[in-house]
Each structure stands twice: as C-alpha cells, then as structure tokens.
Amino acid sequence: MDEFKLTIEKSVVLDIGAGPSPKPDATECMDVHQWPSTTKIHDLHAFPYPYEDNYAEKIYLGDVIEHLVFLAAPLALKEIHRILKPGGTFEITCPDVMWIMERIVKNDWKEKANVEWLSRHEDPWDNAMDYLFGGWRHPEEFKIPGMGHINGFNEKKLVAMLEDAGFTDINRVPDERNPEPARDAVLKIVCHKTVNVVP
C-alpha cells in the first residue's frame, strides 16, 4: 500500500516594519531593528526586499510609510505587491495629513482629537506638530534610526500610489484603534493583488 504525504502549506502573514508591537496574526516580521518578534532584519530603503515573489497571503505596513523618504515610498509599495500572493490582502496605515491640516485650519483640534495621544499639549499646534513629525519631536525617539516621520499622505495621494503599484479593490476603512471623531486621524486602507486569470 502506497503511503501518501499530506503537505500543508503554511499561511504567511508578513508584518513589514513591525517594530516592538507586531500584528497579532503576523507569522513573520521584518524590521530594521532586532525586536523580540523580528524574524528578518532589513532596511526598508534597500531594494529588493528579501522575499520571493507571491510569498505572503497578507501583508501589513502599519504606521511605517511615513518613515520612508519620498522616492522610496512608491518603490516599497511595488515591492509589497510583488511579495503578496495573487488574491492576497494588503493593509496600510499612516497619519492622515489632510486631517491634521483641517483641524488646524478649522480650529477644532480639541473637539476632534479626543484621544490622549493627540492631546498631550495645551496648544493644538504642538499636538499637530507632534503627530505630523512623529519621533523628531521626542527627546529620545529621534535618536533611533528610522523613527521620525519624513513623509506624508492624504487619501487621494496614497490611493494613487497603490494603484500605480498594481493594487486593486482599494478601500479606506475605519481605524478601530481610535474612537470617533479622532478615528479619521489615521488613514487606513485595505486592498488586494488581483488573481491572474489564465485564458
């Protein structure tokens, strides 16, 4: 009697730029720093990324793209599209710079930014600058390579970059980490890599 081997392919959920707090369902984490969860150390500005084509079923880029230089951001999205399996899901989050600007212009920061991390200062301008420039205004974080925000996006710009990278079914979804009305401070988009249909 022949023996059969049942091969179960591991589902890969890749968290790129995972930092010290990776996504709960991540099976692999890439970061420039060796955090406890990091499975591969790699600088996100170095291309190509060290993964095969069509490698992961799901990829996260959570609060990371704003740390990449202007010219590297679209290249990173194209690399992620290459690594993602056809039919796979990509989730990206970053500060919504349009939201920050609107709060300052409309003078409603205190009403809209109803979470502690957006309200550390009495002056709304200081809170806006903290969010816009990230670690650069922190007394220690700026010393860690890659921690400062050096790029910014609104929904229109990020969607255009995702389309250019090849992603489809691009949708903004609520960032459930924050309550309303501060929820829109974070730009969260979920999209997919199209399954190639062979005629």
JOURNOR-V783401 format. One record per backbone hydrogen bond with DSSP energy under -1.0 kcal/mol. CO is the residue of the C=O (numbers start at 1). NH is the residue of the N-H. If there is no record, write none. Layout:
# JOURNOR-V783401
CO_NH / CO_NH
This chain:
# JOURNOR-V783401
12_57 / 12_58 / 13_27 / 13_28 / 14_60 / 15_30 / 23_26 / 28_15 / 29_39 / 29_40 / 30_17 / 30_18 / 31_42 / 33_35 / 35_38 / 40_31 / 43_46 / 49_51 / 56_85 / 57_89 / 58_14 / 59_91 / 60_16 / 61_93 / 64_67 / 65_68 / 66_150 / 66_151 / 69_73 / 72_76 / 73_77 / 74_78 / 75_79 / 76_80 / 77_81 / 78_82 / 79_83 / 80_84 / 82_54 / 83_55 / 83_56 / 85_88 / 88_193 / 89_59 / 90_191 / 91_61 / 92_189 / 93_63 / 94_187 / 95_97 / 96_100 / 97_101 / 98_102 / 99_103 / 100_104 / 101_105 / 102_106 / 103_108 / 108_112 / 109_113 / 112_114 / 115_118 / 116_119 / 123_127 / 124_128 / 125_129 / 126_130 / 127_131 / 128_132 / 129_133 / 133_136 / 133_149 / 134_137 / 135_138 / 140_143 / 141_144 / 144_147 / 147_135 / 153_97 / 154_158 / 155_159 / 156_160 / 157_161 / 158_162 / 159_163 / 160_164 / 161_165 / 162_167 / 163_166 / 168_192 / 171_190 / 175_178 / 179_183 / 182_185 / 183_186 / 185_96 / 187_94 / 188_173 / 189_92 / 190_171 / 191_90 / 192_168 / 193_87
